[in-house]
Amino acid sequence: MQSDRDTERKEKTQNHTKKKTIKYIERDEAERAEYLKKLEEIPEAKRVYIDETGKNTDLDRTHGYAPRGEKVEGVTHGRKPEKLNIVAAKCGDTVMKLLTYNCVMKSWLFEFWFAMLLECMSPGYWLIMDNATFHRKNELCAMAETVGCHVLFLPAHSPDLNPIEHEWANLKFFLRNHGREYASTKFAVAHYFKSA
């Protein structure tokens, strides 16, 4: 029979297993409310969410299992791993115009990719993205207007309002668990999006 102390200890340990939900101190709740009000006016089928992510190509596991008190040892390279970066758009469940690259994202590269995305857009779509420094607002709005589309920027420090973030989380989970089964991280990413 469990004592009250055991029950209390069990309840305390159960509360320690939850991941934090991070909220940024800098975010503006009024700006978020205004964005959500604007978003209600846009049909879901006309929303195209855009984002970038990156993943180290070194997929070695950093944790392992061992009996209590024993070390878990592993080997890895001494050099810093390359980073594979990805930019893509998502409309509904469809990921579009996936581009992988190994350099730092710059305005010219983003605008090159954005022009490719606009080639497959019909008038009336809304392209929704964050306020990254390489997102030159005036240039992107002008580019979108040439094909009859609109640009809407997310409120600052609000990645939770961009559904493509869930896609990146699922991709990184896939790479952690299956990435070593492929010749390269790039092949693993390609397989993930083909099978998704």
N, C-alpha and C positions, 0 to 999 in steps of 0.2 A: 504494500500500500504506500502511495506517495505521501510524503509529508508536505505541509504548507510551504516549507522552505524549498523543497524540490520543485514544486509547482511554480513558485515565484521565480526561481532561477531559470526554469525552462521558458517562462514568459519573457524574461529579460533577454535571453539569448535569441529568441525568435525575432525580437525587435531590432536586433543588430544586423540582420541579414539583408536589409533593404538598401537599394542604391539611392543616392541622393538625386533629387530633381533639382537641377541647377537653374537658378534665375539670376540674370545679370543685374547688378546694382544700377548700372547706367541706363537701363531701358526705361522708356517713357510710356507709362500706362495710357496716357491721353492719346499719344501717337498710335499706339497699338489699337485702341478703340476706334480711332478714325480710320485706320487701315482696314479693320474688320468690317466696318460699316460700308466702305467702298467695295470690299470683296463680295459682300452680299449682292451687289448690283451686277456682278459678273457671273454669267452661267458657268457652272463647273466644267462643262465640256469645252469652254473657251479659255480655260486657265492653263498656262504652260509655265511650270516652275523650273527655274534654272539654278544650278549650283555647281560648285567645284569641291573636290576632295582630294586627298592624297594618302598614300600608303607606302611605308618602307618596303622595298623589295626583299629584304631579309626577313624571311618568315619563320625563323627559328623560334621555338617556344621559350618563353622566359620563366615558366613555372613547370613543376613536375610533381610527381607523387613519390614519397619514400616513407619508410617506417619512421615513427616519431624519434627525433634525436639524430637521424642520419641526414647527411647533406645530399642534395640532388645536384649532380654535376652534368655539364653539357659542354659542347665545344661550339665555337662560332668564329667568324672572321674578325680580325682586329681592325679592319677598315670600316669607315662609316658606310652604311648601305645606301644605295641609290633610292630615290623616292619616285614612285610612279604617281603622276597626277592625272586626274580625270575631270572633264567638264561634260555635262549632259543636261538635257531638258526632259521633263516628265509631264505628260498630259494624260490625266486619268491613270491607267495602269501601264501606259506605253512610255518606255524610255526612248528618247530620240537623240540622234546626232551625237552619240558618245564619241569623245575624242580623248585619247590618252597621250600624254606628253611627259618628258623628263626634265623640263626646265621650269623656272619660276613663271607663273602667269603674269603677263604684261598686258597693257591695254590693246596693243596691236594684235596680239594673239587671240585675246578674247573677242575682239571685233571681227577678226577673220572667221572664227568659229561661229559667231553670231550671224554673220552674213550667210554662212552655210545653212544655219537653222532657218533663217528667214526664207530661203528658197523653197522650203516645204510648208510654209505657213500660208493659210488663206486669210483674207481680210477679216477683221473682227476678233482676232485672238489677242489675249493679254499675256505678255511675257513678264513674269514675276521673278524678281531676283533681289539679292541683298545689296548692301551699300559698300561692297568691296572697293578699295581705292582704285583698282583698275577698271571699274565700271564707270566709264565717263558718261554721265547721264545725258548730256545734250547730244552727244554723238549717237548713243544707242537709241534715244527717242527718235532722232531724225532718221536713222536707218529703218526702224520699225514702221514709221509713218509712210515710207516709200512703198510698202506692201500692204498698207491699210491696217497695221497692227498697232498695239499700244503697249507701253512699258509701265509697270507699277513696281515701285521699290518697297521692299519690306521695311518695317520700322527697325531702327538700329537695335542691335543686340537681341534679335528675335528669331533665332534659327528654328524654334519650335513651331513657327508659323509656316515653314516651308516643308511640305510633305516629302520632297526628294531626300531630305535628311534621313528618313526611315530607310530609303533604298541604300544609302551609303552605309548605314549601320548594319543592314542585312548583308551587304557585300563584304564588309570587314569581318563579320562573323564567319561567312563562308571562307574567306581567305585564311583566317586563323585556323579553321578546322580542316580545310581541304587544299589550301594553296600549295603545300609541299608535294601534292600529287601531280603537279604540272611542271613543264619544262621552265616556265617563267611566270612571274606575277601577271604579266600582260596576257598570257594564254589563259590563266585562271580567270581573269576578269572577263575575257571574251567568252569563255565557257559559261560563266555565271549569267551573263546577259542573254546568251542564246537559249539557255534552259529556263530562264525566268518567265 
